[in-house]
């Protein structure tokens, strides 16, 4: 394939492009939370720096549950509905936004709020396994490494790098609590993007060239 063939292959695969953008939105929220939750716990709940960092670490560590859980759910659902690969990220992204927004808006601290934020820590990464799989499913097998590299670039360029900058500016303007609530909107946007991607997923999957793989003797 020429370079232009590769460009055309990616640009004509909407489920892939929407997955890249959805991934970036989720990383925007995730990095914003990991960067500013310690400040939130310090300023709003009066925790010491050590307590705030420990509490944030407990929430972020829940990714080790969320990521494999999302992959397991998507694999089982795909037996009945092929679009589950992107419907699971769409649902989990929306659920993540609701959990974090409600956790910070309806509760002012204590064990119940922290338990809700722990649930948010799990749901934040439920999207990841199946979204990553999409970056491999809908491209020619010879382009899978490039596809995931582009996913990493987009999630860092549009998500991880912008999240702390935008959330920090919102914190300066409106306060840390309001900034984190507003940051959850990125997950709502990701939910919409993943859902739109699911509409194209089967079509994009069907047009992928089937290349037989064989081990060299």
Buried (B, 14 or more C-beta within 10 A) or exposed (E): EEEEEBEEBBEEBBBBBBBBBBBBBBBBBBBBBBBBBBBBBBBBBEBEEEBBBEBBEEBBEBBEBBBBBBBBBBBEBBEEEBBBBBBBBBBBBBBBBBBBBBBBEEBEEEEEBBEBBBBBBBBBBBBBBBBBBBBBBBBBEEBEEBBBEBBBEBBBEBBBBBBBEBBBEBBEEEBBBBBBBBBBBBBBBBBBBBBBBBEBBBEBBEEBEEEEEEEEE
